[in-house]
Amino acid sequence: MQAIIKLLTSIYIFKNLIKEVMIKHDLPKIIPIFPLSNFIIFPETTVPLNIFEPRYVEMINDSMKNNKLIGLIQPKNNNVNSVVDLHETGCLGKITDFKDSLNGTCLIELSGLTRFKITKEVKNNKLYRECEVNFEYYQDDLSLQKEELKFSDLELIFKDLKSLFEKKGYIINWKSLEKQNLNETINALAMASPFSLEEKQILLESKDLKIRKNKIAEILRTYSYDNFDNTTVQ
């Protein structure tokens, strides 16, 4: 019986490893870029997006005809150029739901797959921008191994976050969050937080869950010291 269990476990792991390799192999080298300020997504999170600018409606329509993949990334805050400067790190998302409207806009659901780094921008004749990207630095995003943290590790963070969210007028279903796994919980809080653009970018670039948890704690300390002014952690 133990031998059968070991065999089935080995087959399961092998199949998942094959799936993981296939996913990595299928990742595109060039992706359309959707810049959104003060908005991030993480792998294994899903967000609704209302697309109304003509150039991005075109991007979504093109993506729907292709692989349904787009890159969500934050523009830099100190931009003075006519062409918006982008942060280096963003997240590749797949359109999992699409609703077209009669007024030329569309509503999509975007599911995060893996983070990427921009290597260079690609010139094109389209209304939207495209970039050549690399996924190697964040290759663990596609790993089947999930990091483990205990909810006791988050007790102080939860306490400080609740205080910050209340002061900023944010309403969060904390009981619902506590039912999720810790990876989902930390990422959801990072996405929904009233942090600044730069602070959210720091969380997005944090390579793993433990680093992200520690960065959230650092940011929260600066808010408590500065009476909830927007102070960026470097």
C-alpha positions as CSV (number, residue, x, y, z in Angstrom):
1,M,0.0,0.0,0.0
2,Q,2.8,2.4,0.9
3,A,4.5,1.6,-2.4
4,I,1.4,2.5,-4.3
5,I,1.0,5.8,-2.4
6,K,4.7,6.6,-3.1
7,L,4.1,5.8,-6.8
8,L,1.0,7.9,-7.1
9,T,2.7,10.8,-5.3
10,S,5.7,10.6,-7.7
11,I,3.4,10.6,-10.7
12,Y,1.5,13.6,-9.3
13,I,4.8,15.5,-8.7
14,F,6.1,14.6,-12.1
15,K,2.9,15.7,-13.9
16,N,3.0,19.0,-12.0
17,L,6.7,19.5,-12.8
18,I,6.0,18.9,-16.5
19,K,3.1,21.4,-16.3
20,E,5.5,24.0,-14.6
21,V,8.1,23.5,-17.3
22,M,5.5,23.9,-20.0
23,I,4.2,27.1,-18.5
24,K,7.8,28.5,-18.3
25,H,8.4,27.5,-21.9
26,D,5.2,29.1,-23.1
27,L,5.9,32.5,-21.6
28,P,6.2,35.2,-24.3
29,K,9.4,37.3,-24.8
30,I,7.5,40.4,-25.9
31,I,4.3,41.5,-24.2
32,P,1.8,44.5,-24.4
33,I,2.2,46.8,-21.5
34,F,-0.6,48.3,-19.5
35,P,0.7,51.1,-17.1
36,L,-1.5,51.7,-14.1
37,S,-0.5,54.1,-11.3
38,N,-0.7,53.0,-7.7
39,F,-2.1,49.6,-8.7
40,I,-0.4,46.2,-8.6
41,I,-1.3,42.6,-9.0
42,F,0.5,39.5,-7.8
43,P,0.6,35.9,-9.2
44,E,-2.5,33.9,-8.2
45,T,-4.6,37.0,-7.6
46,T,-7.5,38.2,-9.9
47,V,-8.7,41.8,-10.4
48,P,-11.5,43.3,-12.4
49,L,-10.5,46.1,-14.8
50,N,-12.6,48.6,-16.7
51,I,-10.9,49.4,-19.9
52,F,-12.0,52.7,-21.6
53,E,-9.0,54.4,-23.2
54,P,-9.0,53.6,-27.0
55,R,-5.4,52.5,-27.1
56,Y,-5.9,50.0,-24.2
57,V,-9.2,48.8,-25.7
58,E,-7.2,48.0,-28.8
59,M,-4.6,46.3,-26.7
60,I,-7.2,44.1,-25.0
61,N,-8.8,43.2,-28.3
62,D,-5.5,42.3,-29.8
63,S,-4.6,40.2,-26.8
64,M,-7.9,38.4,-27.0
65,K,-7.1,37.3,-30.5
66,N,-3.6,36.1,-29.4
67,N,-2.6,34.6,-26.1
68,K,-4.8,36.8,-23.7
69,L,-1.6,38.0,-21.9
70,I,-0.8,41.5,-20.9
71,G,1.8,43.1,-18.6
72,L,0.5,45.3,-15.8
73,I,3.2,47.8,-14.5
74,Q,3.4,51.0,-12.6
75,P,4.6,54.3,-14.2
76,K,7.3,56.2,-12.3
77,N,6.1,59.0,-10.1
78,N,8.7,61.5,-11.1
79,N,8.0,61.4,-14.8
80,V,8.5,64.6,-16.7
81,N,8.7,63.1,-20.2
82,S,5.9,63.0,-22.8
83,V,6.4,59.2,-22.8
84,V,5.8,57.9,-19.4
85,D,8.8,56.2,-17.7
86,L,8.0,52.7,-16.4
87,H,9.2,50.8,-13.4
88,E,11.4,47.8,-14.3
89,T,9.2,45.2,-12.6
90,G,5.6,44.3,-13.4
91,C,3.3,41.3,-13.4
92,L,2.1,39.3,-16.4
93,G,-1.6,38.6,-16.3
94,K,-4.0,36.5,-18.3
95,I,-7.4,37.7,-19.3
96,T,-9.8,35.1,-17.8
97,D,-13.1,37.0,-18.5
98,F,-14.0,39.6,-21.1
99,K,-17.2,41.6,-21.5
100,D,-17.6,44.0,-24.4
101,S,-19.9,47.0,-24.0
102,L,-21.8,49.0,-26.6
103,N,-20.0,52.3,-25.8
104,G,-16.6,51.0,-26.9
105,T,-15.3,50.1,-23.4
106,C,-14.7,46.6,-22.0
107,L,-14.6,44.9,-18.6
108,I,-12.1,42.2,-18.0
109,E,-10.8,40.0,-15.2
110,L,-7.1,39.7,-15.1
111,S,-5.3,36.8,-13.3
112,G,-1.7,37.3,-12.3
113,L,0.7,34.6,-13.5
114,T,4.3,35.7,-12.8
115,R,6.3,38.9,-12.3
116,F,8.8,40.1,-14.9
117,K,11.5,42.6,-15.5
118,I,11.6,44.8,-18.6
119,T,14.8,44.4,-20.6
120,K,13.9,46.9,-23.4
121,E,11.0,48.6,-25.1
122,V,10.0,47.4,-28.6
123,K,9.2,50.0,-31.2
124,N,5.8,49.3,-32.9
125,N,3.1,51.1,-34.9
126,K,0.4,50.4,-32.4
127,L,-1.4,52.8,-30.1
128,Y,0.0,50.9,-27.0
129,R,3.5,50.0,-25.9
130,E,5.2,46.6,-26.0
131,C,8.3,45.5,-24.1
132,E,10.8,42.6,-24.2
133,V,10.7,41.0,-20.8
134,N,12.6,38.5,-18.7
135,F,11.0,36.2,-16.1
136,E,14.1,34.5,-14.7
137,Y,14.5,36.6,-11.5
138,Y,10.9,35.7,-10.4
139,Q,10.9,32.2,-11.7
140,D,9.8,30.9,-8.3
141,D,6.4,32.6,-9.0
142,L,5.6,29.5,-11.2
143,S,6.9,27.0,-8.6
144,L,4.5,24.5,-7.1
145,Q,6.3,25.0,-3.7
146,K,4.4,27.4,-1.6
147,E,6.0,29.3,1.2
148,E,4.8,28.7,4.7
149,L,4.1,31.3,7.4
150,K,2.0,31.1,10.5
151,F,-0.8,33.5,11.3
152,S,1.0,34.3,14.5
153,D,3.7,35.9,12.2
154,L,1.0,38.3,11.0
155,E,-0.7,39.3,14.3
156,L,1.2,42.6,14.7
157,I,0.9,43.4,10.9
158,F,-2.9,42.7,11.1
159,K,-3.2,45.0,14.1
160,D,-1.3,47.8,12.5
161,L,-3.0,47.4,9.1
162,K,-6.5,47.5,10.7
163,S,-5.6,50.7,12.4
164,L,-4.2,52.2,9.1
165,F,-7.1,51.0,7.0
166,E,-9.6,52.5,9.5
167,K,-7.8,55.9,9.6
168,K,-7.8,56.0,5.8
169,G,-11.5,55.0,5.6
170,Y,-10.8,51.6,3.9
171,I,-13.3,48.8,4.6
172,I,-11.8,45.3,4.6
173,N,-13.5,41.9,5.3
174,W,-10.9,40.7,7.7
175,K,-12.7,37.4,8.6
176,S,-12.7,36.5,4.9
177,L,-9.0,37.3,4.6
178,E,-8.2,35.0,7.5
179,K,-9.8,32.1,5.7
180,Q,-7.3,32.4,2.8
181,N,-3.9,31.0,2.7
182,L,-1.2,33.3,3.9
183,N,0.3,33.9,0.4
184,E,-3.1,35.1,-0.8
185,T,-3.7,37.2,2.4
186,I,-0.4,39.1,2.3
187,N,-0.7,39.7,-1.5
188,A,-4.3,40.9,-1.1
189,L,-3.4,43.3,1.6
190,A,-0.4,44.6,-0.4
191,M,-2.7,45.2,-3.4
192,A,-5.5,46.8,-1.4
193,S,-3.4,48.9,1.0
194,P,-3.5,52.7,1.0
195,F,0.3,52.8,0.5
196,S,2.0,55.1,-2.0
197,L,3.0,54.1,-5.5
198,E,6.6,53.6,-4.5
199,E,5.7,51.6,-1.4
200,K,3.5,49.2,-3.5
201,Q,6.3,48.9,-6.0
202,I,8.7,47.8,-3.2
203,L,6.2,45.1,-2.2
204,L,5.8,44.0,-5.8
205,E,9.6,43.7,-6.2
206,S,10.0,41.7,-2.9
207,K,11.3,38.4,-4.2
208,D,9.5,36.1,-1.7
209,L,6.7,36.1,0.8
210,K,8.8,36.5,3.9
211,I,10.6,39.6,2.5
212,R,7.2,41.0,1.5
213,K,5.8,40.5,5.0
214,N,8.8,42.2,6.5
215,K,8.6,45.1,4.0
216,I,4.9,45.6,5.0
217,A,5.9,45.8,8.6
218,E,8.6,48.3,7.8
219,I,6.2,50.5,5.9
220,L,3.6,50.3,8.7
221,R,6.3,51.5,11.2
222,T,7.0,54.6,9.1
223,Y,3.3,55.4,9.0
224,S,2.9,55.1,12.7
225,Y,6.0,57.3,13.3
226,D,4.9,59.9,10.8
227,N,1.2,60.0,11.9
228,F,0.2,58.2,8.7
229,D,1.8,60.5,6.2
230,N,3.0,58.9,3.0
231,T,6.7,58.1,3.8
232,T,8.4,55.7,1.5
233,V,10.6,52.8,2.7
234,Q,13.8,52.5,0.7
